[in-house]
């Protein structure tokens, strides 16, 4: 499709494109040309996009197909609310059968992805089914997490995670989402197990990919933080995971990731209740490195003050 939604490469996109291809055949040349732009995902200028929108508005033919084209071009122009209104109107007319369900799923995706409108309880399965793509399930899960207040509705988030796991059992990155839910629910040990599974899967990915390196570093950091959240914190394990994470951050040159790792490792060095067991020298070294990158880092300055007590 010519607009940026979470349906690229999905079966939903293929079905919608097939519908446009079939329906355009009986339309006039001008309408066929506009349908072709959507079907072929052609790049068009802002001015041309607006021209097509104006032309489609003028037609006012009562043809549901023309109205669908208008809704698609409005979505392309990121006029989300009006596009949804028109999609909904077409569903009240002569759009029936499988394509009607496809449009409903598309509207659900626009609402959550672009307007932060949650699906109703009965629409959740339709939303996740609409994604129907291993590449898109993880971003949509995190979008749901962003919109849903996890503290108030953890059951809905858990339902999302379970449904995603059923739909896409081979998408190991959904484990990050599940682990995050466990941490939110103070279930630290299950979170560690989930993060470890993700880490093992990531190690099988292409190690030269910078995104994979960042993900490995982030999961190691998460494991370090989880080990500090255990009823009896395992500072040794936390430091080990931080050391592994640091290697990845050095390979990627990501300063924000490095700061987060060093903060966690410094906390681990300062964690033991027995001050004699603390590694003040190592903690100070990590804190100083953070302040080299970000001299105003408040958390690092607080930790530095703690080392002087």
PLY file of the C-alpha trace (Angstrom):
ply
format ascii 1.0
element vertex 309
property float x
property float y
property float z
element edge 308
property int vertex1
property int vertex2
end_header
0.00 0.00 0.00
1.10 3.58 -0.52
0.57 4.53 3.10
2.62 3.72 6.14
0.67 1.30 8.31
1.55 -1.94 10.06
0.28 -4.08 7.17
3.25 -4.16 4.79
3.80 -7.70 3.57
0.76 -9.03 5.42
-2.03 -11.20 4.10
-4.39 -8.30 4.87
-2.47 -6.07 2.47
-2.50 -8.79 -0.21
-6.26 -9.25 0.10
-6.91 -5.49 -0.14
-4.63 -5.18 -3.18
-6.38 -8.11 -4.86
-9.74 -6.44 -4.27
-8.52 -3.13 -5.75
-7.04 -4.92 -8.79
-10.28 -6.78 -9.49
-12.64 -3.87 -8.91
-10.69 -1.29 -10.92
-11.16 -3.25 -14.16
-14.74 -2.03 -14.64
-13.94 1.62 -13.86
-13.02 4.51 -16.12
-9.38 5.15 -17.01
-8.87 7.97 -14.48
-10.10 5.77 -11.59
-7.99 2.84 -12.79
-4.90 5.06 -12.79
-5.47 6.12 -9.18
-6.08 2.53 -8.12
-2.83 1.54 -9.86
-0.88 4.02 -7.73
-2.15 2.31 -4.60
-1.62 -1.19 -5.95
1.93 -0.51 -7.17
2.89 1.55 -4.12
4.09 4.38 -6.35
5.68 7.42 -4.74
3.73 10.57 -5.52
4.21 14.18 -4.52
2.15 15.89 -1.83
0.61 18.12 -4.51
-0.41 15.18 -6.71
-1.84 13.34 -3.71
-3.97 16.38 -2.86
-5.08 16.65 -6.48
-6.32 13.04 -6.45
-8.15 13.66 -3.19
-9.88 16.72 -4.69
-10.76 14.82 -7.86
-12.23 11.92 -5.90
-14.27 14.31 -3.74
-15.69 15.97 -6.87
-16.77 12.68 -8.40
-19.31 12.07 -5.63
-20.55 9.14 -7.70
-22.00 7.09 -4.88
-19.68 4.30 -6.00
-18.30 2.61 -2.83
-15.10 1.79 -4.72
-14.44 5.47 -5.42
-15.08 6.26 -1.76
-12.62 3.55 -0.77
-9.97 5.10 -3.02
-10.61 8.46 -1.36
-10.20 6.88 2.09
-6.92 5.24 1.03
-5.52 8.50 -0.38
-6.56 10.36 2.79
-4.69 7.73 4.81
-1.69 8.26 2.55
-1.91 11.98 3.42
-2.16 11.01 7.12
-5.68 12.44 7.36
-6.50 9.53 9.62
-9.80 10.61 11.18
-11.44 11.51 7.88
-10.15 8.31 6.27
-11.71 6.25 9.07
-15.01 8.12 8.70
-15.13 7.30 4.99
-14.06 3.67 5.52
-16.91 3.32 8.04
-19.40 4.87 5.59
-18.42 2.45 2.84
-19.14 -0.42 5.18
-22.70 0.86 5.53
-23.18 0.71 1.76
-22.54 -2.03 -0.78
-19.24 -3.34 0.59
-19.90 -6.86 1.81
-18.17 -10.19 2.16
-14.49 -10.75 2.98
-13.34 -7.27 1.93
-15.70 -5.69 4.47
-13.95 -7.63 7.23
-10.58 -6.58 5.82
-11.60 -2.91 5.97
-12.77 -3.31 9.56
-9.38 -4.76 10.47
-7.63 -1.90 8.66
-9.69 0.64 10.61
-8.69 -1.06 13.88
-5.03 -0.76 12.90
-5.35 2.92 12.01
-7.09 3.63 15.31
-4.41 2.00 17.45
-1.37 2.88 15.31
-2.16 6.48 14.46
-4.88 7.73 16.81
-4.05 5.78 20.01
-7.61 4.48 20.22
-7.83 1.09 21.92
-9.83 -1.74 20.38
-12.89 -2.87 22.26
-12.48 -6.13 24.15
-14.22 -8.07 21.38
-12.03 -6.50 18.68
-8.64 -7.52 20.06
-8.43 -10.81 18.17
-9.38 -9.02 14.94
-6.61 -6.48 15.53
-3.92 -9.09 16.09
-5.22 -11.21 13.22
-5.05 -8.14 10.97
-1.32 -7.82 11.55
-0.76 -11.33 10.20
2.94 -10.63 9.79
5.90 -11.73 11.85
7.65 -8.44 11.09
4.81 -6.29 12.43
3.55 -8.11 15.51
6.25 -6.82 17.89
5.87 -3.10 17.02
2.08 -3.36 17.40
2.43 -5.10 20.78
4.61 -2.25 22.05
2.15 0.25 20.59
-0.61 -1.44 22.58
1.57 -1.28 25.69
2.13 2.42 25.08
-1.60 3.09 24.84
-2.81 0.74 27.57
-2.00 1.74 31.12
-0.33 -1.48 32.27
-0.94 -0.62 35.91
-4.68 -0.41 35.35
-5.24 -3.09 32.74
-2.51 -5.76 32.96
-5.06 -8.44 32.01
-5.55 -6.93 28.55
-1.80 -6.68 27.96
-1.35 -10.29 29.08
-4.13 -11.31 26.71
-2.26 -9.52 23.90
0.96 -11.34 24.72
-0.72 -14.74 24.87
-2.62 -14.21 21.62
0.56 -13.01 19.88
2.42 -16.07 21.14
-0.27 -18.33 19.68
-0.31 -16.54 16.32
3.45 -16.20 15.95
5.20 -18.88 18.04
8.42 -18.44 16.05
8.71 -14.69 16.68
11.04 -14.89 19.67
11.07 -11.10 20.14
7.55 -11.30 21.55
9.38 -12.81 24.55
10.71 -9.33 25.34
7.15 -8.11 25.61
6.16 -11.04 27.82
9.22 -10.53 30.03
8.38 -6.84 30.38
4.86 -7.83 31.53
6.35 -10.18 34.13
8.56 -7.38 35.48
5.55 -5.05 35.66
3.78 -7.72 37.70
6.84 -8.22 39.98
7.35 -11.75 38.60
11.10 -11.43 38.31
12.12 -15.09 37.92
9.70 -15.76 35.01
10.96 -12.51 33.44
14.55 -13.77 33.65
13.52 -17.04 31.96
11.77 -15.14 29.16
14.74 -12.80 28.61
17.14 -15.76 28.52
15.10 -17.43 25.77
15.19 -14.22 23.73
18.93 -13.91 24.29
19.60 -17.46 23.08
17.55 -16.81 19.95
19.32 -13.49 19.29
22.70 -15.23 19.41
21.63 -17.22 16.36
20.97 -14.03 14.37
23.55 -12.31 12.16
26.14 -10.95 14.65
27.25 -8.26 12.20
23.83 -6.60 12.21
24.03 -3.50 14.41
20.36 -3.85 15.42
21.02 -7.39 16.65
24.00 -6.15 18.68
21.85 -3.44 20.27
19.13 -5.98 21.09
21.65 -8.39 22.66
23.07 -5.54 24.72
19.59 -4.45 25.81
18.51 -7.97 26.82
21.73 -8.43 28.82
20.99 -5.11 30.52
17.44 -6.26 31.30
18.80 -9.48 32.78
21.21 -7.49 34.94
18.39 -5.30 36.25
16.20 -8.34 36.92
18.96 -9.96 38.97
19.04 -6.85 41.14
15.25 -7.13 41.62
15.36 -10.68 43.00
14.32 -11.14 46.67
18.00 -11.80 47.33
19.76 -9.67 44.68
22.44 -11.52 42.72
24.95 -8.71 42.20
27.54 -11.06 40.72
25.19 -12.16 37.94
24.10 -8.58 37.38
27.71 -7.50 36.87
28.32 -10.42 34.49
25.35 -9.42 32.34
26.47 -5.78 32.40
29.95 -6.82 31.25
28.40 -8.72 28.32
26.15 -5.75 27.52
29.10 -3.33 27.56
30.81 -5.38 24.84
27.76 -4.92 22.61
27.44 -1.19 23.33
31.12 -0.69 22.42
30.52 -2.47 19.10
27.50 -0.31 18.28
28.81 2.97 19.69
25.44 3.70 21.30
26.12 6.21 24.12
22.64 5.96 25.67
22.88 2.19 25.94
26.36 2.53 27.45
25.08 4.97 30.09
22.22 2.65 31.11
24.57 -0.32 31.41
27.15 1.60 33.44
24.46 2.93 35.77
23.21 -0.59 36.43
26.71 -1.97 36.94
27.63 0.87 39.30
24.49 0.11 41.34
25.51 -3.55 41.48
29.00 -2.60 42.69
27.43 -0.47 45.44
24.61 -2.88 46.31
25.95 -5.06 49.17
24.69 -4.01 52.58
28.14 -4.69 53.97
30.16 -1.65 52.89
33.34 -3.72 53.06
32.01 -5.88 50.21
31.30 -2.96 47.91
33.59 -2.30 44.99
33.82 1.47 45.35
36.72 1.83 42.94
34.91 0.06 40.11
31.69 1.95 40.82
33.45 5.32 40.73
35.14 4.38 37.46
31.76 3.59 35.85
30.21 6.79 37.23
33.07 8.91 35.94
32.69 7.37 32.50
28.97 8.26 32.53
29.78 11.85 33.48
32.27 12.04 30.61
29.40 11.25 28.23
26.73 13.24 30.10
28.14 15.63 32.74
24.65 16.50 34.02
23.39 12.94 34.46
21.41 13.17 37.70
21.42 9.48 38.52
25.19 9.26 38.11
25.67 12.34 40.32
23.49 10.75 43.03
25.51 7.53 42.84
28.73 9.51 43.05
27.46 11.17 46.21
26.65 7.72 47.61
30.25 6.59 47.11
31.43 9.48 49.25
29.22 8.66 52.24
0 1
1 2
2 3
3 4
4 5
5 6
6 7
7 8
8 9
9 10
10 11
11 12
12 13
13 14
14 15
15 16
16 17
17 18
18 19
19 20
20 21
21 22
22 23
23 24
24 25
25 26
26 27
27 28
28 29
29 30
30 31
31 32
32 33
33 34
34 35
35 36
36 37
37 38
38 39
39 40
40 41
41 42
42 43
43 44
44 45
45 46
46 47
47 48
48 49
49 50
50 51
51 52
52 53
53 54
54 55
55 56
56 57
57 58
58 59
59 60
60 61
61 62
62 63
63 64
64 65
65 66
66 67
67 68
68 69
69 70
70 71
71 72
72 73
73 74
74 75
75 76
76 77
77 78
78 79
79 80
80 81
81 82
82 83
83 84
84 85
85 86
86 87
87 88
88 89
89 90
90 91
91 92
92 93
93 94
94 95
95 96
96 97
97 98
98 99
99 100
100 101
101 102
102 103
103 104
104 105
105 106
106 107
107 108
108 109
109 110
110 111
111 112
112 113
113 114
114 115
115 116
116 117
117 118
118 119
119 120
120 121
121 122
122 123
123 124
124 125
125 126
126 127
127 128
128 129
129 130
130 131
131 132
132 133
133 134
134 135
135 136
136 137
137 138
138 139
139 140
140 141
141 142
142 143
143 144
144 145
145 146
146 147
147 148
148 149
149 150
150 151
151 152
152 153
153 154
154 155
155 156
156 157
157 158
158 159
159 160
160 161
161 162
162 163
163 164
164 165
165 166
166 167
167 168
168 169
169 170
170 171
171 172
172 173
173 174
174 175
175 176
176 177
177 178
178 179
179 180
180 181
181 182
182 183
183 184
184 185
185 186
186 187
187 188
188 189
189 190
190 191
191 192
192 193
193 194
194 195
195 196
196 197
197 198
198 199
199 200
200 201
201 202
202 203
203 204
204 205
205 206
206 207
207 208
208 209
209 210
210 211
211 212
212 213
213 214
214 215
215 216
216 217
217 218
218 219
219 220
220 221
221 222
222 223
223 224
224 225
225 226
226 227
227 228
228 229
229 230
230 231
231 232
232 233
233 234
234 235
235 236
236 237
237 238
238 239
239 240
240 241
241 242
242 243
243 244
244 245
245 246
246 247
247 248
248 249
249 250
250 251
251 252
252 253
253 254
254 255
255 256
256 257
257 258
258 259
259 260
260 261
261 262
262 263
263 264
264 265
265 266
266 267
267 268
268 269
269 270
270 271
271 272
272 273
273 274
274 275
275 276
276 277
277 278
278 279
279 280
280 281
281 282
282 283
283 284
284 285
285 286
286 287
287 288
288 289
289 290
290 291
291 292
292 293
293 294
294 295
295 296
296 297
297 298
298 299
299 300
300 301
301 302
302 303
303 304
304 305
305 306
306 307
307 308
